[in-house]
Amino acid sequence: MEFGKNAVLVILVVALLAVGAYVYTNTGFQRETVSVSGNSEVFSQPDLVSVYISVETTNLSAEDSKNANSEISKKVAEELGSLGFEDSEIETVQYNIYPDYSWETGQQRLNGYKTINQLKVKTDDFDLTGKIVDAAVDNGALVSYINFEFTQETENALKVQTIEAATKDAKTKAEAVARGADKKLGKLVSISTNDYYYSPYPLYAMAEGDSASDNSIDARKAATQISPQELAVSASVQAVYEIR
């Protein structure tokens, strides 16, 4: 009877040692991996033009400056409305009223209060660009920028396309590394998107110090030169694969 108990005890100890060895072996196992970056770049024609309009007024009182700005903004909006734009399509990017100071003989002097109302008008009809510019400058506003961009739908589609291409590029690189090391590519361990980027193409940008007259001439001229170039869209990913 005592012998049987001892035999069972020995078997249990051996089993525990075996399990312990298995756990130790597996927890101590270091898998081989390769880390790669994937990149892609595609080009596509813009399908949207954005005109950034700045209504700027200065007056001795903040209230008068605000009212004068509101009057010009209203005229611009009415003119844009005649072109078919709804109020909801005229986006207010920034609105600010602040005191305008200058320094004379070492002293600060209040020139008045400046009101700036920055608007953004978007259209997929490039032929309307010149008319949008006219609606702004003919009513006393300035044109800050004219940019060629993508609609949100197009941008989303290009984002998917470039990220997919970057992911495939990462796998291709990982396969090349594995072959070069006489290994085989294993499963994907992790992947992350590092960057997605595209920059609008500026058709026109108002130069610092430009007068209203200069702005009117330059913006009108730019609006007649509608020949958008393709925009570059890029993406990159970082991936880790097992190799065996």
C-alpha positions as CSV (number, residue, x, y, z in Angstrom):
1,M,0.0,0.0,0.0
2,E,2.9,2.3,0.9
3,F,4.6,1.4,-2.3
4,G,1.5,2.4,-4.3
5,K,1.3,5.8,-2.7
6,N,5.0,6.4,-3.4
7,A,4.5,5.4,-7.0
8,V,1.6,7.8,-7.4
9,L,3.7,10.6,-5.8
10,V,6.6,10.0,-8.2
11,I,4.3,10.1,-11.2
12,L,2.8,13.4,-10.0
13,V,6.2,14.9,-9.5
14,V,7.4,13.8,-12.9
15,A,4.2,15.2,-14.5
16,L,4.6,18.5,-12.8
17,L,8.2,18.8,-13.8
18,A,7.2,18.0,-17.4
19,V,4.5,20.7,-17.4
20,G,6.9,23.1,-15.8
21,A,9.5,22.4,-18.5
22,Y,6.8,23.0,-21.2
23,V,5.7,26.3,-19.7
24,Y,9.3,27.4,-19.3
25,T,10.1,26.5,-22.9
26,N,7.2,28.3,-24.3
27,T,7.5,31.4,-22.2
28,G,11.2,31.6,-23.0
29,F,10.5,31.3,-26.8
30,Q,11.5,34.4,-28.8
31,R,9.8,34.6,-32.2
32,E,11.7,36.1,-35.1
33,T,10.1,39.2,-36.6
34,V,10.8,41.8,-39.3
35,S,9.6,45.4,-39.1
36,V,9.0,47.2,-42.4
37,S,7.4,50.4,-43.6
38,G,5.1,50.6,-46.6
39,N,4.7,53.7,-48.7
40,S,2.4,54.7,-51.6
41,E,1.6,57.8,-53.7
42,V,-1.1,58.3,-56.2
43,F,-2.1,61.3,-58.3
44,S,-5.6,62.5,-59.1
45,Q,-7.2,65.5,-60.6
46,P,-8.9,67.9,-58.1
47,D,-12.7,68.0,-58.3
48,L,-13.3,71.0,-56.1
49,V,-12.3,74.7,-56.0
50,S,-12.4,76.7,-52.8
51,V,-12.4,80.5,-52.8
52,Y,-11.5,82.1,-49.4
53,I,-13.0,85.6,-49.1
54,S,-12.0,88.1,-46.4
55,V,-14.2,91.0,-45.5
56,E,-12.2,93.5,-43.5
57,T,-13.4,96.8,-42.1
58,T,-11.9,99.3,-39.6
59,N,-13.8,102.1,-37.8
60,L,-13.4,104.2,-34.7
61,S,-16.0,102.2,-32.8
62,A,-16.3,98.5,-32.6
63,E,-20.0,98.7,-33.3
64,D,-19.5,100.8,-36.5
65,S,-16.8,98.4,-37.7
66,K,-19.0,95.5,-37.1
67,N,-22.0,97.1,-38.9
68,A,-19.8,98.1,-41.9
69,N,-18.5,94.5,-42.1
70,S,-22.0,93.1,-41.9
71,E,-23.1,95.3,-44.8
72,I,-20.3,94.2,-47.1
73,S,-20.7,90.5,-46.1
74,K,-24.5,90.8,-46.9
75,K,-23.8,92.2,-50.3
76,V,-21.3,89.4,-51.1
77,A,-23.7,86.8,-49.9
78,E,-26.5,88.2,-52.0
79,E,-24.2,88.2,-55.1
80,L,-23.2,84.6,-54.4
81,G,-26.9,83.8,-54.0
82,S,-27.6,85.0,-57.5
83,L,-25.0,82.5,-58.7
84,G,-26.9,79.7,-57.1
85,F,-25.2,79.4,-53.7
86,E,-27.3,78.7,-50.7
87,D,-26.5,80.4,-47.4
88,S,-25.4,77.0,-46.0
89,E,-22.8,76.7,-48.8
90,I,-21.1,80.0,-47.7
91,E,-19.0,78.9,-44.7
92,T,-17.7,81.3,-42.1
93,V,-14.1,80.3,-41.4
94,Q,-13.3,83.0,-38.9
95,Y,-14.9,86.1,-37.4
96,N,-13.0,88.5,-35.2
97,I,-13.2,92.0,-33.9
98,Y,-10.2,93.6,-32.2
99,P,-8.6,97.0,-31.5
100,D,-6.1,98.2,-34.1
101,Y,-3.1,99.9,-32.5
102,S,0.0,101.6,-33.9
103,W,3.1,103.0,-32.2
104,E,4.0,106.7,-32.5
105,T,6.9,108.3,-30.7
106,G,7.1,105.4,-28.3
107,Q,3.4,105.6,-27.4
108,Q,0.6,103.2,-28.3
109,R,-2.2,104.8,-30.4
110,L,-5.6,103.4,-31.0
111,N,-6.5,103.6,-34.7
112,G,-9.9,102.0,-34.4
113,Y,-11.5,98.6,-34.3
114,K,-10.9,96.0,-37.0
115,T,-13.5,93.4,-38.0
116,I,-12.5,90.4,-40.1
117,N,-15.1,88.0,-41.5
118,Q,-13.4,85.2,-43.5
119,L,-15.7,83.1,-45.7
120,K,-15.2,80.0,-47.8
121,V,-17.1,79.1,-50.9
122,K,-16.7,75.7,-52.5
123,T,-17.9,74.5,-55.9
124,D,-17.2,71.6,-58.3
125,D,-18.0,74.0,-61.3
126,F,-14.6,75.5,-62.0
127,D,-16.2,77.9,-64.5
128,L,-17.8,79.7,-61.5
129,T,-14.4,80.6,-60.0
130,G,-14.2,84.0,-61.8
131,K,-17.8,84.9,-60.9
132,I,-17.1,84.1,-57.2
133,V,-14.1,86.4,-57.2
134,D,-16.1,89.1,-58.9
135,A,-18.8,88.8,-56.2
136,A,-16.2,89.4,-53.6
137,V,-14.1,92.2,-55.0
138,D,-17.0,94.1,-56.6
139,N,-18.6,94.4,-53.2
140,G,-15.5,95.6,-51.3
141,A,-14.1,92.2,-50.1
142,L,-10.7,90.6,-50.6
143,V,-9.8,87.2,-52.0
144,S,-7.3,85.5,-49.7
145,Y,-6.9,82.2,-51.5
146,I,-8.1,80.1,-54.4
147,N,-7.3,76.4,-53.9
148,F,-7.9,73.3,-55.9
149,E,-9.0,70.5,-53.6
150,F,-10.8,67.2,-53.4
151,T,-14.4,66.7,-52.4
152,Q,-14.8,64.6,-49.2
153,E,-16.1,61.7,-51.2
154,T,-13.1,61.7,-53.5
155,E,-10.6,62.2,-50.6
156,N,-12.1,59.2,-48.7
157,A,-11.8,57.0,-51.8
158,L,-8.2,58.1,-52.4
159,K,-7.4,57.6,-48.7
160,V,-8.5,53.9,-48.9
161,Q,-6.6,53.4,-52.2
162,T,-3.3,54.8,-50.9
163,I,-3.4,53.0,-47.5
164,E,-4.2,49.7,-49.3
165,A,-1.3,50.3,-51.6
166,A,1.0,51.2,-48.7
167,T,0.0,48.0,-46.9
168,K,0.8,45.9,-50.0
169,D,4.1,47.6,-50.3
170,A,4.9,46.7,-46.7
171,K,4.1,43.1,-47.3
172,T,6.3,43.0,-50.5
173,K,9.2,44.4,-48.6
174,A,8.7,41.9,-45.7
175,E,8.7,39.0,-48.2
176,A,11.9,40.3,-49.8
177,V,13.6,40.5,-46.4
178,A,12.4,36.9,-45.5
179,R,13.7,35.5,-48.8
180,G,17.1,37.3,-48.4
181,A,17.4,35.7,-45.0
182,D,16.5,32.2,-46.3
183,K,13.3,32.4,-44.3
184,K,9.6,32.3,-45.0
185,L,7.2,35.0,-44.2
186,G,4.8,34.2,-41.3
187,K,1.7,35.9,-40.1
188,L,1.2,39.6,-39.6
189,V,1.9,40.6,-36.0
190,S,0.9,44.2,-36.0
191,I,0.3,47.1,-38.4
192,S,-0.4,50.8,-38.0
193,T,-1.0,53.8,-40.2
194,N,1.8,56.3,-39.9
195,D,0.6,59.1,-42.2
196,Y,-1.9,60.1,-44.8
197,Y,-1.4,63.4,-46.6
198,Y,-2.4,65.6,-49.5
199,S,-2.0,69.3,-50.0
200,P,-4.4,71.4,-52.0
201,Y,-3.0,73.2,-55.0
202,P,-3.0,77.0,-54.5
203,L,-4.1,78.8,-57.6
204,Y,-3.8,82.1,-55.9
205,A,-2.7,83.5,-52.5
206,M,-2.9,87.1,-51.5
207,A,0.5,88.6,-50.8
208,E,1.1,90.3,-47.5
209,G,0.8,94.1,-48.0
210,D,-1.3,93.9,-51.2
211,S,-3.7,96.7,-51.6
212,A,-7.4,96.1,-52.4
213,S,-6.6,97.2,-56.0
214,D,-3.7,94.7,-56.4
215,N,-5.8,92.0,-54.8
216,S,-8.7,92.6,-57.3
217,I,-6.4,92.5,-60.3
218,D,-4.4,89.5,-59.3
219,A,-7.3,87.4,-58.1
220,R,-9.3,88.1,-61.2
221,K,-6.4,87.2,-63.4
222,A,-5.8,83.9,-61.5
223,A,-9.5,83.0,-61.8
224,T,-9.2,83.0,-65.6
225,Q,-6.3,80.6,-65.6
226,I,-8.2,77.5,-64.6
227,S,-5.9,74.6,-65.4
228,P,-5.6,72.4,-62.3
229,Q,-2.8,70.0,-62.0
230,E,-3.0,66.6,-60.4
231,L,-2.6,66.5,-56.7
232,A,-0.4,64.0,-55.0
233,V,-1.9,61.8,-52.2
234,S,0.5,59.8,-50.0
235,A,0.2,57.3,-47.2
236,S,2.6,55.1,-45.1
237,V,2.2,52.2,-42.8
238,Q,4.4,50.3,-40.3
239,A,4.0,46.5,-40.2
240,V,5.6,43.7,-38.2
241,Y,5.6,40.1,-39.6
242,E,6.8,36.8,-38.2
243,I,9.5,35.1,-40.2
244,R,10.3,31.4,-39.8
